[in-house]
Amino acid sequence: MNKKIIFLLAILSINACARFKVEKLNSNELFSIPIDKKAEHLDFPEQKGLYYEIPGRLAVLDDWLIVSESSNKQIKIFKNNKLKTIIVSEDAKKNVPVDDKSVKKEIVQRMYSKHLNIPGALAAGKDDDFYVINYISTEDAAKKENKSDGLESEGYYKILHFDVKGNFLQIIGRQGKMDRPFETILWMDTDDDNNLWILYKSIEQLVLDKYKDGILVYSMSQMECEEALFSGQKVEDNSITQCEEMYPFYNDDKILLIGRIDKLPEKKADNDSVYIFQRRIYKTKNIKNKKLNTIFENMNDPEDYPYIPHGSNILIWKTAKLDRFKLAVYDTDGDLVKFLQIDLPGRRNSWRSTYATLAGDFYSLKVQSNNLQVIKWK
């Protein structure tokens, strides 16, 4: 009898694996740029053999690669692994070598920007353009305004828009106002129509904005997100609900809303802020007709991390091992479509970041033999 049960379970397991096949993605090296002090290469700070200040996200546009160098206050634009343009902050102009012959031979052009301060993460556009998160310290802002009022070294963010030739296009501030800074930018990317989407926090509240040519055309607040997610939900008195993530779909007028419910342990004091994860809720909201669609109401594994949409589907990211990611791909009816798997061979600390774009591309950044490698997974 036991043998029959084991045999039946084995058959069911085989059928399940056949139905939901794991698709292992293969790596393809797009770029490999040396890291050293040469002007035509990349220059990142190094400590005890480890490079830091490498942005978590770069901008890849076909054979173009755009990389930020925060400490140097500059952006480098490569084409086919060859440096074409450097955009330098005017604040860092004094550090540029004037009589460096190698610079004159190797660099096509060097451009100076009064708007650029400390560049960070980037996002590729769809029209030979890109966006960069620009950090401005209050100290630097005070210097530009010729003030000396003892401001602490804190700051704010704005987003700068350039084309791949290094030409400045515009500044994007909060709510489309150039003079309104962002407090914290969590994520940004472009959709199929080259609209820029930004997920950020304002006064500790999540906000998702959509910008068309720098103009705010749509916005969803955390309050609106939570109303959409938890309206009609039965939630216990000792639980807390919150909107956790908001992401747009690449080529659809829908937003993915993800919320979570946590519970206060019974043995903890009422003022204790440590909550226990209960479940996640996934819904989509149509921007035009405001129609809501429930994907999941009870995703109860806290390690199934919600991620951005993938085409017309959604992704749930799970770290299987230190060197392996698995991504479950679900449609918006909640049906499992397939699993994607990314393996990161070699030394784990060589791999700096792995991320997906709204366009459906997966990238990893790796430091190998003093080179920054950009890997695309297919």
Secondary structure as UniProt FT lines:
FT   HELIX           2..19
FT   STRAND          22..24
FT   STRAND          27..35
FT   TURN            39..40
FT   STRAND          46..47
FT   TURN            48..49
FT   STRAND          50..51
FT   STRAND          59..61
FT   TURN            62..63
FT   STRAND          64..69
FT   TURN            70..73
FT   STRAND          74..79
FT   TURN            80..81
FT   STRAND          82..89
FT   HELIX           90..95
FT   HELIX           101..106
FT   STRAND          109..113
FT   STRAND          118..124
FT   STRAND          129..137
FT   HELIX           138..144
FT   TURN            145..146
FT   STRAND          155..163
FT   TURN            164..165
FT   STRAND          168..172
FT   HELIX           174..176
FT   TURN            178..179
FT   STRAND          184..190
FT   TURN            192..193
FT   STRAND          196..202
FT   TURN            203..204
FT   STRAND          205..212
FT   TURN            213..214
FT   STRAND          215..221
FT   HELIX           222..230
FT   TURN            231..232
FT   TURN            237..238
FT   STRAND          239..248
FT   TURN            250..251
FT   STRAND          254..263
FT   TURN            266..267
FT   TURN            270..271
FT   STRAND          276..286
FT   TURN            287..289
FT   STRAND          292..299
FT   TURN            302..303
FT   STRAND          305..310
FT   TURN            311..312
FT   STRAND          313..321
FT   TURN            322..323
FT   STRAND          324..330
FT   TURN            332..333
FT   STRAND          336..343
FT   HELIX           348..350
FT   STRAND          351..356
FT   TURN            358..359
FT   STRAND          362..368
FT   TURN            369..370
FT   STRAND          371..377
//
